[in-house]
Amino acid sequence: MQEHGKDHGRRGHGQGAGDGISVSFEFFPPKSDKMEAALWKAIRRLAPLGPSFVSVTYGAGGSTRARTHATLARILRETDLVPAAHLTCVSATREEVDAVIRAYGEIGVRHIVALRGDPQGGPGTPYEPTPGGYVNAADLVAGIRAIGGFEISVAAYPEGHPESPSLAADIDNLKAKIDAGADRAITQFFFDNDQFYRFMDRVLAAGITVPVTPGIIPIHNFAQVATFARRCGTTVPKSLAEKFEGLEDDPKTARFVAATIAAEQVMALREQGIRQFHFYTLNRADLVYAICHLLGLRPSQPGAMAEPAPSKPAAEARAQGGGS
């Protein structure tokens, strides 16, 4: 895998497991001061584990562009973490997207998660490329690679993208993104490890050799995660749903159940030789931290960065994030 930029020297401040376990975390940009405080509480809880990178999502149609930029800038300013910026093709011309890419580079971001993005009409509506914009994720990857200086991750779908006509077509699309210059793929979350193993068989058969990192989502709220799963075509096994029955008004027990489920999933993947994991944190740290502990990760300085930094006023954060 090609490495870009000095920021990769910022890695490795945690004490990883002896068998080469590495993790990365996904966050979303906050919409309010209260949400910003929650985000930074999560970041500072997880940072001492030494993730290989942390990614920040990009709202539909670039709707969170300024907040994504501001969050990335603050991560670079206040932590030793390596940030990765999500970027989509939707609702922007090539020139506009290229300007965002260069703006990321100017603040020190050296890793982009390149995504097509949801249709402008929302999930379930037909996707149409933005006039004058990048056509799809593979086209976006090629554009980022042409600008240069970035490590590039792309999305992969163990059960197939909801809009893909077949699993084979979905693998072809993934290969197109890799051939365009992507360095790695990160999967959509899944709950059935056998789906991931079968997917990896198809990936290898297609000659795709870049790292493919499984995406894991701890279930903080079953109803919410089940809704996410329906939108992205992820199967929620009946046995999984049954484990949360009757716990709608018992969040404490639900957290114990969620921790057990996620721990069993990642430990089973680890037994099959998986050493890289990407966690969809939903800006919450406790379950992710516990799972990482079970994987053998330890903070380099126990207790370090445990308290969140004072939240800046939203207006100041927006000003630092630049225009939309």
C-alpha positions in Angstrom: 0.0 0.0 0.0 1.3 3.4 -0.9 1.8 5.8 2.0 1.5 9.5 1.6 2.7 12.4 3.6 4.3 13.0 7.0 1.1 12.5 8.9 1.5 8.8 8.9 4.4 9.3 11.3 1.7 10.4 13.8 0.5 6.8 14.2 1.2 4.2 16.8 0.9 6.0 20.1 -1.1 3.2 21.5 0.1 -0.3 22.5 -1.3 -2.7 20.0 -1.9 -6.4 20.4 1.1 -8.6 19.7 -0.5 -10.2 16.7 -0.7 -7.0 14.6 -4.2 -5.9 15.3 -5.0 -2.4 14.0 -8.3 -0.4 14.2 -9.8 2.7 12.7 -12.8 4.7 13.8 -15.5 6.6 12.0 -17.2 9.7 13.4 -19.7 12.1 12.0 -19.5 15.9 12.3 -21.7 17.4 15.1 -24.7 19.6 14.5 -24.7 21.4 17.8 -22.4 22.3 20.7 -23.8 19.5 22.7 -23.1 17.0 19.9 -19.7 18.4 19.5 -18.9 17.8 23.2 -20.1 14.2 22.8 -18.0 13.7 19.8 -14.9 15.0 21.5 -15.5 12.9 24.5 -15.6 9.9 22.2 -12.4 11.0 20.3 -10.4 11.5 23.5 -11.6 8.2 24.9 -10.5 6.3 21.8 -7.4 8.2 20.8 -5.0 6.6 23.2 -5.7 3.2 21.5 -3.6 4.4 18.6 -6.0 3.9 15.6 -4.4 3.8 12.2 -6.8 6.6 11.2 -10.1 8.2 12.1 -12.6 9.1 9.4 -15.2 11.9 9.4 -18.3 11.5 7.3 -19.6 13.9 4.6 -23.4 14.5 4.6 -25.6 13.8 1.6 -24.9 16.2 -1.2 -22.1 17.8 0.8 -24.6 19.1 3.4 -22.0 18.8 6.2 -19.0 20.1 4.1 -18.1 23.0 6.5 -18.7 20.9 9.6 -16.6 18.0 8.2 -13.8 20.4 7.4 -13.9 22.0 10.8 -13.9 18.6 12.6 -10.9 17.4 10.5 -9.1 20.7 11.2 -9.6 20.4 14.9 -8.5 16.7 15.0 -5.3 17.8 13.3 -4.8 20.8 15.6 -5.6 19.1 18.9 -4.6 15.4 18.6 -2.0 13.1 17.1 -4.6 11.2 15.2 -4.4 10.7 11.4 -7.7 12.0 9.9 -9.4 10.7 6.8 -12.0 12.8 5.1 -15.1 11.3 3.5 -16.0 12.8 0.1 -18.9 12.1 -2.4 -19.7 12.9 -6.0 -23.3 14.2 -5.4 -24.5 17.7 -6.0 -21.2 19.2 -7.0 -19.2 19.7 -10.2 -15.7 18.3 -10.7 -14.3 21.7 -10.1 -16.2 22.1 -6.8 -15.1 18.6 -5.6 -11.5 19.2 -6.6 -11.6 22.4 -4.6 -12.7 20.4 -1.5 -9.9 17.9 -2.1 -7.3 20.7 -2.3 -8.8 22.3 0.8 -8.4 19.1 2.7 -4.8 18.9 1.6 -4.1 22.5 2.6 -5.0 21.7 6.3 -2.9 18.5 6.3 -5.4 15.8 5.5 -3.7 13.0 3.5 -6.3 10.3 3.4 -9.7 10.5 1.6 -12.6 8.0 1.8 -14.0 8.3 -1.8 -17.7 7.5 -2.1 -20.3 7.9 -4.8 -22.9 9.2 -2.4 -26.7 8.6 -2.1 -29.0 9.7 -4.9 -30.0 13.4 -4.6 -33.6 12.2 -4.2 -32.6 10.1 -1.2 -32.0 6.3 -0.7 -34.2 4.2 -2.9 -34.5 6.8 -5.7 -32.5 6.4 -9.0 -29.0 7.7 -9.0 -28.1 10.3 -11.6 -24.6 11.8 -11.9 -24.4 15.5 -11.2 -24.0 17.4 -14.5 -20.3 18.3 -14.8 -19.5 16.2 -11.8 -17.7 12.9 -11.2 -19.8 10.1 -12.5 -19.2 7.5 -9.7 -16.7 6.5 -7.0 -14.2 5.0 -9.5 -14.2 8.3 -11.4 -13.8 10.2 -8.1 -10.8 8.0 -7.1 -9.2 8.7 -10.5 -9.7 12.4 -9.9 -8.2 12.3 -6.4 -5.2 10.3 -7.7 -4.7 12.8 -10.5 -4.5 15.6 -7.9 -2.1 13.4 -5.9 -0.8 13.3 -2.4 -3.6 11.3 -0.8 -4.2 7.7 0.4 -7.6 6.6 -0.8 -10.1 4.2 0.7 -13.3 3.1 -0.9 -16.5 1.3 0.2 -17.2 -2.4 -0.2 -20.4 -4.3 0.3 -20.3 -7.9 1.6 -24.0 -8.4 0.7 -23.8 -6.3 -2.4 -24.8 -2.6 -2.8 -28.6 -2.2 -2.7 -28.6 -0.8 -6.3 -26.3 -3.4 -7.8 -28.0 -5.8 -10.2 -25.9 -8.7 -8.9 -23.1 -9.7 -6.5 -20.8 -10.2 -9.5 -21.6 -6.6 -10.8 -20.8 -5.3 -7.4 -17.4 -6.9 -7.3 -16.7 -5.5 -10.8 -17.5 -2.1 -9.4 -15.2 -2.6 -6.5 -12.4 -3.7 -8.9 -13.0 -0.6 -11.0 -12.4 1.6 -7.9 -9.2 -0.3 -7.0 -8.0 -0.1 -10.6 -8.6 3.6 -10.6 -6.1 3.9 -7.7 -7.7 3.1 -4.4 -5.4 1.8 -1.7 -7.9 -0.1 0.4 -11.6 -1.0 0.8 -13.7 -0.7 4.0 -16.8 -2.8 4.1 -20.3 -1.8 5.1 -21.2 -3.2 8.5 -22.5 -6.7 8.6 -23.7 -9.1 11.3 -23.1 -12.5 9.7 -19.4 -13.3 9.4 -20.1 -15.9 6.8 -21.3 -13.1 4.5 -17.9 -11.5 4.9 -16.0 -14.7 4.2 -18.0 -15.4 1.1 -17.4 -11.9 0.0 -13.7 -12.2 0.5 -13.7 -15.3 -1.7 -15.2 -13.3 -4.5 -12.8 -10.4 -3.9 -9.8 -12.7 -4.2 -11.2 -14.5 -7.2 -11.5 -11.1 -8.9 -7.8 -10.5 -8.4 -8.3 -7.7 -5.9 -5.3 -7.7 -3.6 -5.5 -4.4 -1.6 -6.5 -4.7 2.1 -10.2 -5.1 2.7 -11.1 -4.0 6.3 -14.4 -5.3 7.8 -16.7 -2.6 9.1 -18.2 -3.2 12.5 -21.1 -1.4 14.2 -21.7 -1.9 17.9 -25.5 -1.8 18.5 -26.1 1.2 20.8 -29.7 1.3 19.7 -31.2 -1.7 17.9 -34.1 0.0 16.2 -31.8 2.7 14.9 -29.2 0.2 13.6 -31.9 -2.0 12.1 -33.1 1.1 10.1 -29.5 1.7 8.9 -29.3 -1.9 7.9 -32.4 -1.8 5.8 -31.2 1.3 3.9 -27.9 -0.2 3.0 -29.0 -3.8 2.3 -27.5 -5.4 5.4 -29.3 -8.5 6.7 -30.3 -8.4 10.3 -30.5 -12.1 11.3 -33.6 -13.1 13.2 -31.5 -14.5 16.0 -29.9 -11.1 16.4 -33.2 -9.3 16.6 -34.5 -11.8 19.2 -31.6 -11.0 21.5 -32.9 -7.4 21.8 -36.6 -8.4 22.3 -38.1 -6.9 25.5 -35.1 -4.5 26.0 -36.7 -1.4 24.5 -37.0 0.2 28.0 -33.9 -1.5 29.5 -30.9 0.3 27.9 -28.5 -1.0 30.5 -29.2 -4.6 29.7 -29.3 -3.8 26.0 -25.7 -2.4 26.3 -24.5 -5.7 27.8 -26.1 -7.7 25.1 -24.7 -5.4 22.4 -21.2 -5.7 23.9 -21.4 -9.5 23.9 -22.6 -9.6 20.3 -19.9 -7.3 19.0 -17.2 -9.0 21.0 -18.2 -12.4 19.7 -18.2 -11.1 16.1 -14.8 -9.5 16.2 -13.2 -12.4 18.1 -14.5 -14.9 15.6 -13.1 -12.7 12.7 -9.8 -12.5 14.6 -9.7 -16.3 14.8 -10.0 -16.4 11.0 -6.9 -14.2 10.7 -8.6 -10.8 10.4 -6.3 -8.2 11.9 -7.8 -4.9 10.7 -11.1 -3.6 12.0 -13.0 -0.4 11.2 -15.6 0.7 13.8 -18.7 2.8 13.0 -18.7 4.6 16.4 -21.8 6.8 16.0 -19.8 9.2 18.1 -19.9 6.9 21.1 -16.8 5.3 22.6 -17.6 2.9 25.4 -18.6 -0.2 23.4 -15.9 0.3 20.9 -13.3 0.8 23.6 -14.4 -2.4 25.3 -14.2 -4.4 22.1 -10.7 -3.0 21.3 -9.6 -4.0 24.8 -10.7 -7.6 24.1 -8.7 -7.4 20.8 -5.7 -6.7 22.9 -5.3 -3.0 22.4 -4.1 -0.9 25.3 -3.6 2.8 25.7 0.0 4.0 25.8 -0.8 6.3 28.6 -3.8 5.0 30.7 -6.2 7.8 31.4 -4.5 10.1 28.9 -6.9 12.4 27.0 -9.9 11.1 29.0 -11.5 14.5 29.4 -13.0 16.3 26.4 -11.5 19.6 25.4 -13.7 22.7 25.9 -16.1 22.9 23.0 -15.6 26.0 20.8 -18.7 28.1 20.0 -20.4 26.8 16.9 -19.8 30.1 15.1 -16.1 29.9 15.6 -16.0 26.3 14.4 -17.9 27.2 11.3 -15.5 30.1 10.6 -12.5 27.8 10.9 -14.3 25.3 8.6 -14.6 27.7 5.7 -17.6 28.2 3.5 -19.8 25.4 2.2 
